């Protein structure tokens, strides 16, 4: 399998807050989204843009994947945000409210006009019913798009649904976007958990997201990182089970049927076990 890049925890940081950007250098997150959009008021947009671009270009964030979230298409800040972000060359540029494959292609064309470096990818936020229904087309519109990010707060609003424990009203949408991402071979990040005081609720939602197939979760507070990393990392039991299964598979090479702990082992189980160990190796390398 290709080298695994952990995206268990990806934290939104308000780029108008220089202290927050400095603190982010020490946080055990896999990724950062330096925000120019929702977390920044109109009067602070220019300062936030300058701070985010300087931070992304600094190389001071170690292993952390650094992305910049620009303001949405059609806003007065979008074009200048995108041009500045391309010049800064972060790992990714996050665009909110992407609604179609045509928008993806237009964004990629604009990034290339602005001289974006090859290593900077596009992360598209899926935040509307239309985007959910077109998620596969969005995910396959360009090779530069590498991550889909759920905007669950906006999606709840657009669906006229309610925020409830277990996220029943969102499950169809969440699974649809995971299916689209897996079909396209791109990563997919779950939306945020709003109550920063409710760590038990956060842990439950992280486990749900992992069970649904998400690669990780976007976060709004540093206090949420630990629970998120734990949920999206293989447990010791999962790692030991994967090692045992692979050992049984290798020992049974050439036999018609291989079993492990009473379970029949096929190629698909081997691939799952190999992925568990690859994720564990990548996580341990960061620790």
C-alpha positions in Angstrom: 0.0 0.0 0.0 1.1 3.6 -0.5 2.6 5.5 2.4 0.0 6.5 4.9 -0.2 10.1 6.1 -2.2 10.5 9.3 -5.0 12.9 9.3 -6.6 11.8 12.6 -7.0 15.3 14.1 -7.1 18.5 12.0 -7.6 21.6 14.0 -9.1 24.9 12.8 -7.0 27.9 14.0 -8.2 31.5 13.7 -5.4 33.1 11.7 -6.1 36.5 13.2 -4.9 35.2 16.5 -1.1 35.2 16.5 -0.9 33.5 19.9 -3.0 30.6 18.6 -0.8 30.2 15.6 2.3 30.1 17.8 0.7 27.5 20.2 -0.2 25.3 17.2 3.5 24.5 16.8 3.4 22.5 20.0 0.0 20.7 19.7 -0.1 16.9 18.9 -2.3 17.4 15.9 -1.8 15.8 12.5 -3.0 18.8 10.6 -3.9 22.5 10.9 -6.4 24.5 9.0 -5.4 28.2 9.2 -8.7 29.8 8.9 -9.6 33.0 7.0 -13.3 32.3 6.9 -15.8 31.7 9.7 -13.3 32.2 12.6 -12.3 35.7 11.4 -14.4 38.8 11.4 -14.5 41.2 8.4 -12.2 43.7 10.0 -9.6 41.1 10.6 -9.6 39.4 7.2 -6.4 41.1 5.8 -4.4 40.5 9.0 -5.5 36.8 9.1 -4.5 36.3 5.5 -1.0 37.8 6.1 -0.6 35.7 9.3 -1.7 32.5 7.7 0.5 32.8 4.7 3.5 33.7 6.8 2.9 30.7 9.0 2.4 28.3 6.1 5.5 29.5 4.4 7.6 29.4 7.6 8.2 25.6 7.8 7.9 25.9 11.6 5.1 23.4 12.1 7.2 20.2 11.9 5.3 17.1 10.8 1.9 18.9 11.0 0.1 19.2 7.6 -0.6 22.9 7.2 -3.5 24.1 5.1 -5.2 27.5 4.7 -9.0 27.8 4.5 -9.8 30.7 2.1 -13.2 32.5 2.0 -15.8 31.0 -0.3 -16.2 31.6 -4.0 -18.2 34.7 -4.6 -17.1 36.5 -1.5 -15.2 39.7 -1.8 -12.1 38.1 -0.2 -11.9 34.9 -2.2 -9.7 35.8 -5.1 -7.1 37.6 -3.0 -7.1 34.8 -0.4 -6.6 32.2 -3.1 -3.7 34.1 -4.8 -2.0 34.7 -1.5 -2.4 31.1 -0.4 -1.0 29.8 -3.6 2.1 32.1 -3.2 2.6 30.8 0.4 2.5 27.1 -0.8 0.8 25.3 2.1 0.2 21.6 2.0 -3.4 22.2 1.1 -5.9 25.0 0.3 -9.3 24.4 1.9 -12.3 25.9 0.0 -15.6 26.1 1.7 -19.0 25.3 0.1 -17.7 23.6 -3.0 -20.8 22.7 -4.9 -19.9 21.0 -8.1 -17.2 19.4 -10.3 -17.2 22.5 -12.4 -16.3 24.6 -9.4 -13.4 22.2 -8.6 -12.0 22.6 -12.1 -12.4 26.4 -11.9 -10.6 26.5 -8.6 -7.7 24.3 -9.9 -7.4 26.5 -13.0 -7.2 29.6 -10.8 -4.6 28.0 -8.5 -2.5 27.2 -11.5 -2.8 30.7 -12.8 -1.6 31.9 -9.5 1.5 29.7 -9.7 0.6 27.2 -7.0 3.4 24.8 -6.3 3.0 21.1 -7.2 2.8 20.0 -3.6 -0.2 22.1 -2.7 -3.4 20.2 -3.0 -7.1 21.3 -2.9 -9.3 20.3 0.0 -13.0 20.7 -0.9 -15.6 21.3 1.8 -18.9 19.5 1.4 -21.6 21.5 3.2 -24.8 21.4 1.2 -27.3 18.7 0.1 -26.4 19.3 -3.5 -22.7 18.8 -2.8 -23.4 15.6 -1.0 -25.4 14.3 -3.9 -22.6 15.3 -6.3 -19.7 14.2 -4.0 -18.3 11.6 -6.3 -18.2 14.1 -9.2 -16.5 16.6 -7.0 -14.0 14.1 -5.7 -13.0 12.9 -9.2 -12.9 16.4 -10.9 -9.2 16.9 -10.5 -6.1 15.0 -9.4 -5.1 18.0 -7.3 -8.1 17.4 -5.0 -6.9 15.1 -2.3 -9.3 15.6 0.7 -13.1 16.0 1.2 -14.0 17.8 4.4 -17.5 17.6 5.8 -19.1 20.9 6.9 -21.6 19.4 9.2 -22.9 22.6 10.8 -23.9 24.1 7.5 -25.3 20.7 6.4 -27.6 20.5 9.4 -28.8 24.0 8.6 -29.4 23.3 4.9 -31.2 20.0 5.7 -33.4 21.8 8.2 -32.4 19.0 10.6 -31.6 19.2 14.3 -28.4 18.6 16.2 -29.0 15.3 18.1 -26.8 12.8 19.8 -25.9 10.1 17.4 -26.3 12.4 14.4 -29.2 10.3 13.0 -30.3 13.0 10.5 -26.8 13.2 9.0 -25.9 9.5 8.7 -27.0 9.2 5.1 -25.0 12.2 4.1 -22.0 11.2 6.0 -21.9 7.7 4.5 -22.6 9.1 1.0 -19.5 11.3 1.2 -17.3 8.5 2.6 -18.5 6.3 -0.3 -17.6 9.1 -2.8 -14.1 9.6 -1.2 -13.3 5.9 -1.2 -14.5 5.5 -4.8 -12.3 8.4 -5.8 -9.3 7.4 -3.7 -9.1 10.6 -1.7 -9.1 11.2 2.1 -12.3 12.3 3.9 -12.6 14.2 7.2 -15.6 14.3 9.5 -17.1 17.6 10.6 -16.6 19.4 14.0 -18.1 18.6 17.4 -19.4 21.9 18.7 -19.5 21.5 22.5 -15.8 21.8 23.6 -16.8 20.9 27.2 -18.4 17.6 26.4 -15.4 15.3 26.0 -17.5 12.1 26.4 -19.8 13.3 23.5 -16.7 14.1 21.4 -15.2 10.6 22.0 -18.5 9.0 21.0 -18.7 11.0 17.8 -15.0 10.3 17.0 -15.6 6.6 17.4 -18.7 6.9 15.2 -16.8 8.7 12.5 -14.1 6.1 12.6 -16.7 3.3 12.4 -18.2 5.0 9.3 -14.8 5.1 7.6 -13.6 8.6 8.0 -9.8 9.2 8.1 -10.1 11.7 10.9 -12.0 14.7 12.2 -11.8 18.4 12.1 -11.7 20.1 15.5 -12.4 23.6 17.0 -10.4 23.4 20.2 -7.0 22.1 21.3 -8.7 20.2 24.2 -10.3 17.9 21.6 -7.1 16.6 20.1 -6.3 13.8 22.5 -9.7 12.0 22.3 -9.7 12.4 18.5 -6.2 10.9 18.1 -7.1 8.0 20.3 -10.3 7.2 18.4 -8.6 7.2 15.0 -5.5 5.3 16.0 -5.4 1.5 16.1 -5.7 0.1 19.6 -3.1 -2.3 21.0 -5.6 -5.2 20.6 -6.2 -4.3 17.0 -2.4 -4.1 16.3 -1.8 -7.5 18.0 -4.7 -9.1 16.1 -3.3 -7.7 12.8 0.1 -9.1 13.5 -1.3 -12.5 14.4 -3.4 -12.7 11.3 -0.5 -11.8 9.1 1.7 -14.4 10.7 -1.0 -17.0 10.2 -1.4 -16.0 6.6 2.4 -16.3 6.0 2.6 -19.6 7.8 -0.3 -21.0 5.7 1.1 -19.9 2.3 0.3 -22.5 -0.3 -2.5 -24.1 1.7 -6.1 -23.9 0.3 -7.6 -22.5 3.5 -6.0 -20.3 6.2 -7.6 -19.6 9.6 -6.8 -17.4 12.5 -8.5 -17.5 15.9 -11.3 -19.6 14.2 -11.8 -17.1 11.4 -11.2 -17.8 7.8 -8.5 -15.5 6.3 -8.7 -14.1 2.8 -6.7 -11.5 0.9 -9.1 -8.8 2.0 -8.4 -9.5 5.6 -4.7 -9.4 4.9 -5.1 -6.0 3.3 -7.0 -4.7 6.3 -4.4 -6.0 8.7 -1.6 -4.4 6.6 -3.4 -1.1 6.8 -3.8 -1.3 10.6 0.0 -1.8 10.9 0.8 0.9 8.5 -1.4 3.4 10.4 0.1 2.2 13.7 3.7 2.7 12.3 2.9 6.2 11.1 1.3 7.2 14.3 4.2 5.9 16.4 6.6 7.7 14.2 4.9 11.0 15.2 5.0 10.1 18.9 
